[in-house]
């Protein structure tokens, strides 16, 4: 069980403590919703959580299958809806670099994770998830 402590600092800002590690992150309301946009908004973190969960779960998969992920880089775009204000769509464009000898089975396993990681499965079905996974091999 993970525990987090959030403290409201005023002006739509919070300081958030990850109790186990002591890591702190700030959140702020976005500029289109009365904030300064000086930090990730709560909905930014939700969208980013999808991306980082996919990458982290891929890392776990690669470690358990005894192969390396040489690099992974992604961009995340969050689309908001109104009435009610909510995340309508999260777009993730992920590029994974693998060793030259990566197998098609390993690549397919990584692609499958995009829709089966814990965050993907936790998001409401109304949140559209557009995830693109491109795989490159070193030296190819």
FIDREN-42799 format. One line per 5 residues: number of its first residue (from 1); for each residue x, y, z of N, C-alpha, C. Coordinates in nm, 4 decimals. Atoms other than C-alpha are relative to their C-alpha. Layout:
<recs>
NUM> X:Y:Z:X:Y:Z:X:Y:Z  ...
</recs>
This chain:
<recs>
1> 0.0852:-0.1179:0.0000:0.0000:0.0000:0.0000:0.0897:0.1240:0.0000  -0.0756:-0.1248:0.0087:0.1364:0.3412:-0.0996:-0.0775:0.1093:0.0719  0.0638:-0.1114:-0.0701:0.0686:0.6513:0.1070:0.0637:0.1303:-0.0450  -0.0423:-0.1322:0.0446:0.0887:1.0126:-0.0051:-0.0642:0.1041:0.0901  0.0522:-0.1094:-0.0813:0.0422:1.3344:0.1901:-0.0055:0.1237:-0.0890
6> 0.0175:-0.1212:0.0803:-0.0984:1.6390:0.0097:-0.0333:0.1164:0.0910  0.0213:-0.1209:-0.0785:-0.0871:1.9888:0.1546:-0.0390:0.1122:-0.0944  0.0449:-0.1122:0.0814:-0.2865:2.2751:0.0047:0.0792:0.1237:0.0389  -0.0841:-0.1165:-0.0240:-0.0630:2.5808:-0.0309:-0.0709:0.1312:-0.0322  0.0721:-0.1186:0.0439:-0.3305:2.8220:-0.1509:0.0214:0.0221:-0.1489
11> -0.0114:-0.0356:0.1418:-0.3796:2.9648:-0.4987:-0.0014:-0.1212:-0.0927  0.0181:0.1224:0.0810:-0.4798:2.6217:-0.6380:0.1254:-0.0858:-0.0117  -0.1240:0.0770:0.0013:-0.1378:2.4704:-0.5560:0.0042:-0.0975:0.1162  -0.0202:0.1002:-0.1050:-0.0539:2.1563:-0.3583:0.1432:-0.0501:-0.0038  -0.1249:0.0729:-0.0112:0.2659:2.0005:-0.2336:-0.0372:-0.1430:0.0366
16> 0.0371:0.1399:-0.0156:0.2508:1.6226:-0.2512:0.1233:-0.0816:0.0362  -0.1120:0.0770:-0.0526:0.4768:1.3905:-0.0532:-0.0245:-0.1483:-0.0223  -0.0015:0.1452:0.0109:0.5505:1.0302:-0.1464:0.0670:-0.0483:0.1279  -0.0501:0.0265:-0.1339:0.5869:0.9006:0.2080:0.1188:-0.0966:0.0027  -0.1069:0.0999:-0.0032:0.8109:0.6000:0.1340:0.1350:0.0574:-0.0409
21> -0.1277:-0.0506:0.0523:1.0763:0.7885:-0.0649:0.0352:0.1403:0.0480  -0.0231:-0.1387:-0.0387:1.0351:1.1411:0.0666:-0.0028:0.0965:-0.1179  0.0060:-0.0839:0.1196:0.9982:1.2704:-0.2908:-0.1219:0.0918:0.0070  0.1089:-0.0977:0.0003:0.7870:1.5834:-0.3262:-0.0219:0.0508:-0.1425  0.0334:-0.0649:0.1269:0.6046:1.7153:-0.6317:-0.1070:0.1045:0.0268
26> 0.0997:-0.1058:-0.0101:0.4010:2.0279:-0.6751:-0.1049:-0.0216:-0.1075  0.1043:-0.0053:0.1016:0.0696:2.0520:-0.8553:-0.0611:0.1392:0.0028  0.0621:-0.1307:0.0154:-0.1038:2.3615:-0.9834:-0.1158:-0.0149:-0.0975  0.1086:-0.0015:0.0974:-0.4300:2.4275:-1.1601:0.0538:0.0548:-0.1317  -0.0458:-0.0517:0.1290:-0.3840:2.4856:-1.5333:-0.0470:0.1439:-0.0224
31> 0.0337:-0.1403:0.0254:-0.3991:2.8378:-1.6733:-0.1425:0.0170:-0.0511  0.1383:-0.0120:0.0478:-0.7357:2.7657:-1.8378:-0.1025:-0.0349:0.1075  0.0915:0.0302:-0.1095:-0.8815:2.6765:-1.4977:0.0469:0.0671:0.1292  -0.0310:-0.0854:-0.1135:-0.7707:2.9577:-1.2648:0.1375:-0.0219:0.0630  -0.1322:0.0242:-0.0559:-0.4151:2.8337:-1.2074:0.1073:0.0798:-0.0711
36> -0.1152:-0.0671:0.0601:-0.0714:2.9657:-1.2920:0.0708:-0.0897:-0.1011  -0.0683:0.0923:0.0905:0.0344:2.6544:-1.4849:0.1471:-0.0145:0.0330  -0.1409:0.0025:-0.0405:0.3565:2.6533:-1.2841:0.0502:-0.1399:0.0340  -0.0373:0.1386:-0.0293:0.3570:2.2767:-1.2280:-0.1007:-0.0901:-0.0708  0.0983:0.0926:0.0543:0.1818:1.9639:-1.3476:-0.1336:0.0216:0.0687
41> 0.1336:-0.0007:-0.0605:-0.1934:1.9797:-1.2953:-0.0352:-0.1437:0.0384  0.0408:0.1369:-0.0331:-0.3689:1.6798:-1.1393:-0.0367:-0.0824:-0.1243  0.0345:0.0760:0.1201:-0.5082:1.5825:-1.4817:0.1227:-0.0253:-0.0876  -0.1270:0.0262:0.0680:-0.1586:1.6215:-1.6338:0.0639:-0.1270:0.0563  -0.0606:0.1167:-0.0644:-0.0324:1.3689:-1.3803:-0.0745:-0.1278:-0.0351
46> 0.0789:0.1166:0.0390:-0.3173:1.1338:-1.4658:0.0403:-0.0466:-0.1388  -0.0388:0.0347:0.1370:-0.2303:1.1456:-1.8351:0.1433:-0.0535:-0.0036  -0.1394:0.0430:-0.0048:0.1413:1.1155:-1.7649:0.0136:-0.1364:0.0672  -0.0030:0.1303:-0.0668:0.0703:0.8206:-1.5368:-0.0229:-0.1133:-0.0984  0.0194:0.1032:0.1017:-0.0567:0.6265:-1.8370:0.1320:-0.0269:-0.0720
51> -0.1259:0.0151:0.0736:0.2674:0.6890:-2.0259:0.1062:-0.0682:0.0847  -0.1073:0.0564:-0.0831:0.5013:0.6124:-1.7388:-0.0336:-0.1407:0.0462  0.0382:0.1365:-0.0358:0.3019:0.3038:-1.6407:0.0312:-0.0953:-0.1150  -0.0310:0.0839:0.1162:0.3336:0.1670:-1.9945:0.1509:-0.0267:-0.0057  -0.1450:0.0156:0.0094:0.7110:0.2303:-1.9986:0.0529:-0.0859:0.1153
56> -0.0453:0.0765:-0.1166:0.7620:0.0938:-1.6458:-0.0381:-0.1470:-0.0127  0.0450:0.1385:0.0157:0.5561:-0.2184:-1.7181:0.0789:-0.0694:-0.1106  -0.0866:0.0567:0.1033:0.7579:-0.2705:-2.0371:0.1360:-0.0373:0.0594  -0.1277:0.0296:-0.0655:1.0736:-0.2522:-1.8260:-0.0076:-0.1255:0.0852  0.0204:0.1201:-0.0815:0.9344:-0.5131:-1.5876:-0.0080:-0.1233:-0.0900
61> 0.0135:0.1114:0.0946:0.8374:-0.7363:-1.8805:0.1365:-0.0391:-0.0562  -0.1315:0.0284:0.0575:1.1827:-0.7052:-2.0391:0.0912:-0.0671:0.1029  -0.0842:0.0597:-0.1042:1.3539:-0.7847:-1.7084:-0.0395:-0.1455:0.0268  0.0446:0.1375:-0.0274:1.1399:-1.0956:-1.6530:0.0253:-0.0923:-0.1184  -0.0258:0.0803:0.1204:1.1996:-1.2128:-2.0127:0.1477:0.0043:-0.0398
66> -0.1451:-0.0029:0.0158:1.5732:-1.1404:-1.9847:0.0468:0.0633:-0.1315  -0.0527:-0.0790:0.1107:1.6154:-0.8817:-2.2591:0.0005:0.1463:0.0415  -0.0204:-0.1395:-0.0388:1.7090:-0.5150:-2.2534:-0.0859:0.0941:-0.0835  0.0527:-0.1160:0.0715:1.5245:-0.2006:-2.3442:0.1142:0.1003:0.0000  -0.1142:-0.0895:0.0116:1.8046:0.0199:-2.4731:-0.0427:0.1432:0.0321
71> 0.0515:-0.1346:-0.0245:1.5931:0.3369:-2.4660:-0.1507:-0.0005:-0.0225  0.1426:-0.0218:0.0236:1.2325:0.4517:-2.4489:-0.0270:0.1482:0.0220  0.0358:-0.1411:-0.0111:1.0965:0.7995:-2.5090:-0.1415:0.0175:-0.0524  0.1401:-0.0171:0.0385:0.7388:0.9161:-2.5296:-0.0418:0.1457:0.0109  0.0688:-0.1279:-0.0177:0.5282:1.2238:-2.5791:-0.1439:-0.0318:0.0380
76> 0.1362:0.0190:-0.0499:0.1925:1.2567:-2.4060:-0.0782:0.1280:-0.0237  0.0895:-0.1140:0.0204:-0.0943:1.4843:-2.5066:-0.1322:-0.0319:0.0683  0.1259:0.0135:-0.0732:-0.3978:1.5328:-2.2854:-0.1031:0.0915:-0.0630  0.1111:-0.0784:0.0534:-0.7280:1.6483:-2.4347:-0.1094:0.0049:0.1055  0.1051:-0.0179:-0.0997:-0.9852:1.7915:-2.1952:-0.1353:0.0187:-0.0672
81> 0.1385:-0.0244:0.0409:-1.3627:1.7964:-2.2332:-0.0639:0.0867:0.1078  0.0707:-0.0806:-0.0989:-1.6091:2.0255:-2.0610:-0.1419:-0.0545:0.0169  0.1401:0.0332:-0.0277:-1.9520:1.9773:-1.9055:-0.0265:-0.1496:0.0040  -0.0900:-0.0457:-0.1069:-1.8305:1.8003:-1.7036:0.1453:0.0052:-0.0471  -0.1432:-0.0117:0.0305:-1.4644:1.9018:-1.7119:0.0655:-0.1326:0.0381
86> -0.0625:0.1308:-0.0211:-1.2686:1.5795:-1.7508:0.1000:-0.0254:-0.1118  -0.0901:0.0432:0.1060:-0.9971:1.4083:-1.9510:-0.0838:-0.0767:-0.1018  0.0737:0.0680:0.1063:-1.1502:1.3081:-2.2834:0.0878:-0.1019:-0.0718  -0.0883:0.0865:0.0780:-0.8462:1.1550:-2.4525:0.1443:0.0202:0.0458  -0.1440:-0.0053:-0.0257:-0.4837:1.0719:-2.3791:0.0691:-0.0633:-0.1201
91> -0.0793:0.0501:0.1125:-0.2472:1.0363:-2.6745:0.1421:-0.0248:0.0481  -0.1370:0.0355:-0.0356:0.0816:0.8575:-2.6191:0.0697:-0.0488:-0.1259  -0.0860:0.0454:0.1092:0.3481:0.8271:-2.8878:0.1315:-0.0448:0.0629  -0.1140:0.0616:-0.0679:0.6167:0.5911:-2.7607:0.0925:-0.0650:-0.1015  -0.1021:0.0642:0.0828:0.9405:0.4904:-2.9312:0.0901:-0.0794:0.0940
96> -0.0817:0.0903:-0.0802:1.1219:0.1903:-2.7842:0.1142:-0.0502:-0.0872  -0.1162:0.0515:0.0710:1.4738:0.0968:-2.8896:0.0462:-0.1280:0.0684  -0.0405:0.1313:-0.0498:1.5743:-0.2679:-2.8533:0.1309:-0.0421:-0.0664  -0.1200:0.0522:0.0647:1.8907:-0.4621:-2.9264:-0.0334:-0.0597:-0.1372  0.0176:0.0549:0.1351:1.9392:-0.5882:-3.2834:-0.0650:-0.1385:0.0025
101> 0.0486:0.1383:-0.0042:1.8575:-0.9454:-3.1749:-0.1369:-0.0161:0.0679  0.1335:0.0102:-0.0610:1.5161:-0.8631:-3.0231:-0.0908:-0.0843:-0.0894  0.0874:0.0891:0.0764:1.2576:-1.1208:-3.1254:-0.1367:0.0638:-0.0225  0.1362:-0.0477:0.0257:0.9136:-1.0597:-3.2712:-0.0898:-0.0270:0.1199  0.0794:0.0323:-0.1199:0.7661:-1.2282:-2.9633:0.0219:0.1046:0.1096
106> -0.0302:-0.1039:-0.0992:0.9419:-0.9784:-2.7345:-0.0678:0.1313:-0.0383  0.0616:-0.1240:0.0479:0.8196:-0.6893:-2.9488:-0.1510:-0.0049:0.0182  0.1457:0.0134:-0.0172:0.4619:-0.8187:-2.9469:-0.0387:0.0095:0.1473  0.0261:-0.0112:-0.1440:0.4780:-0.8559:-2.5680:0.0016:0.1452:0.0455  -0.0070:-0.1420:-0.0347:0.5832:-0.4915:-2.5378:-0.1227:0.0755:-0.0525
111> 0.1165:-0.0683:0.0580:0.3036:-0.3754:-2.7696:-0.1280:-0.0307:0.0791  0.1189:0.0408:-0.0749:0.0440:-0.5694:-2.5707:-0.0134:0.0780:0.1317  0.0000:-0.0720:-0.1279:0.1420:-0.3838:-2.2527:-0.0705:0.1348:-0.0110  0.0590:-0.1331:0.0184:0.0163:-0.0546:-2.4003:-0.1459:0.0051:0.0432  0.1419:-0.0014:-0.0381:-0.3441:-0.1570:-2.3332:-0.0298:-0.0853:0.1229
116> 0.0241:0.0872:-0.1152:-0.2935:-0.3837:-2.0341:0.0736:0.0421:0.1264  -0.0699:-0.0435:-0.1213:-0.0797:-0.1857:-1.7902:-0.1042:0.0413:0.1046  0.0977:-0.0308:-0.1048:-0.2446:-0.1090:-1.4535:-0.0726:0.1336:-0.0166  0.0683:-0.1288:0.0167:-0.3172:0.2579:-1.5312:-0.0999:-0.0079:-0.1150  0.0928:0.0148:0.1129:-0.4711:0.1741:-1.8687:-0.1274:-0.0696:0.0434
121> 0.1165:0.0752:-0.0481:-0.6999:-0.0746:-1.6973:-0.0788:0.0746:0.1064  0.0665:-0.0751:-0.1072:-0.7846:0.1763:-1.4222:-0.0768:0.1208:-0.0506  0.0683:-0.1176:0.0529:-0.8949:0.4637:-1.6435:-0.1434:-0.0347:-0.0400  0.1406:0.0185:0.0373:-1.2675:0.5063:-1.7046:-0.0091:-0.0294:-0.1496  0.0123:0.0327:0.1427:-1.3800:0.3567:-2.0380:-0.0314:0.1201:-0.0898
126> 0.0281:-0.1195:0.0792:-1.4938:0.7042:-2.1505:0.1268:0.0781:-0.0360  -0.1259:-0.0671:0.0325:-1.1296:0.8207:-2.1515:0.0623:-0.0758:-0.1168  -0.0579:0.0632:0.1179:-1.0068:0.7462:-2.5023:0.1516:-0.0065:0.0154  -0.1436:0.0200:-0.0087:-0.6543:0.6042:-2.5051:0.0529:-0.0296:-0.1401  -0.0620:0.0178:0.1309:-0.4643:0.6518:-2.8309:0.1493:-0.0204:0.0235
131> -0.1396:0.0313:-0.0298:-0.1344:0.4746:-2.7785:0.0655:-0.0590:-0.1239  -0.0788:0.0462:0.1129:0.1198:0.4325:-3.0557:0.1357:-0.0454:0.0525  -0.1298:0.0531:-0.0415:0.4222:0.2102:-2.9936:0.0812:-0.0308:-0.1251  -0.0935:0.0279:0.1090:0.7095:0.2201:-3.2434:0.1228:-0.0669:0.0602  -0.1169:0.0729:-0.0496:0.9931:-0.0250:-3.1983:0.1110:0.0100:-0.1044
136> -0.1190:-0.0075:0.0834:1.3407:0.0321:-3.3370:0.1016:-0.0975:0.0538  -0.1100:0.0867:-0.0413:1.6302:-0.2095:-3.3323:0.1308:0.0750:-0.0222  -0.1322:-0.0609:0.0156:1.9850:-0.0863:-3.2755:0.0670:-0.0521:-0.1255  -0.0722:0.0402:0.1188:2.1817:-0.0902:-3.5967:-0.0868:-0.0401:-0.1182  0.0882:0.0396:0.1117:1.8748:-0.1596:-3.8099:-0.0268:0.1171:-0.0920
</recs>
